[in-house]
Amino acid sequence: QVQLQESGPGLVKPSQTLSLTCTVSGGSITTNAYYWSWIRQPPGKGLEWMGAITYSGSTFYNPSLKSRTSISRDTSKNQFTLQLSSMIHEDTAVYYCARDLGGSSWSTFGYWGQGTQVTVSS
């Protein structure tokens, strides 16, 4: 029922800001009490949780990325967005959006988008 779809540029230049949008269907991002998260996976690496925005609009970030990360939402469009600034080559990854319950385990991420490849290159 719930579906998530990432969209945004596939190529970003170093030092620029990445902006990705996750469009949610089949459920409202304002419905209690889900977290709407961004996760990424660099090539050959594991999954890295980046941050989330809750049903009420509160945000949480991975401390390692907090200084460069901003998550927001547009409730009228049932969308939430990721902005990652000061992009470097190491930010090249597949980026996913997902629905979570706010726990510490991947087992609570019941719905995922298909992922979108983002490459940082000049």
N, C-alpha and C positions, 0 to 999 in steps of 0.2 A: 504493500500500500504506500508506504513512505518511500519517496525517491529523491535523490540528491544529484545535482548536476553541476560540475565545476565549469567555469568559463573564464577566459582571459587570454593574455598573450602567451605564446609558446616560446618567445625569444625576448630576452631583456638584456640591455647593455649594462656592463659593470657601473656601479655607483647609482644607477637609477632605482626607482621604486616599483616593485611588483604589486599589481592589484588584481586579485582574483575574486570572483563572485560565485557563491553557491546558491543555486535556486532550488528550493524545497517544494515538493508537491506531495499531496496525500496527507498532509499534516501541517499544522501551524507552528512556526518557530516561537510563538508566544504561549504555547500550551505548556502548562505546568507538568513536569519540572525538568525538562531536558536541557542538556548542554549541547551546543552546536560547535563542533571542533574543526580545527585544521590540523592535518598531519602531513608530514612529508617523508619521502624515502629517497635519499641520494643513491646513485648507482652503486651497487655492491654493499650498501649499508642497510641497517635496520630502520624500522619506523621511528619517527621522532614526532611526538606531540608538540605542537607549536602554541596552541592556545584555544580558548573557547569563549563564546558568548552565551549567556544563559537565556532562558525564556523571559526573564525580566530585564535583560539588557546589561547585566553585570559581566565583566570580563575577567579572564584569568589567563596568564601567560607562563610559558616555560621560562624560568629565570635566565637561561642561556640566550634567549632570543628576545626578551622583553623590551630591551632598549630599541629594537628595530621593528617591533611588531605592533600592529594595531588592528583590532577586529571590531567591526561595526555591523549594523543591520539596517534594513529597510523593511519594516513590517508590512507596509502597504504592498510590497512586491513579494513578500515571503522569502527574502533573500538575506544572506549575511556575507560579508566581504572580509578579505584578508589584504592588508597592506604590509609589505616587507621592504624596508628601505635599505639603502646602501648595499645593493646587491653585489655579491662577489661570485667568482666561479664556483666556489664550494656550495653555493645555494642551488646549483643545478640539481633538480630532483623531480620526482613525480609528486604532485601535490594533491591531497585528498581532503574532501570535507566529509564529516560524519556526525551522526547523532550519538550522544553519550548520556550517561546518567550521573556524571560527575565523580566517578570513582577513580581508582588507580590501576584498574585492570583493563586490558584490551577486550575482555569478554563482555563488557558493557556497551561496546560500540556495535550496536545491532544493525545499523544502516550506514552504508558508505556510498559515496559517489564512485564513479569508475576511475577517477584520477585524471590528472592532466599533466603532461610533461612540460616543464619549464626549464629552458636552457639559458644560462648566462654567458653571453659572448659578445665581443665587440665587432 
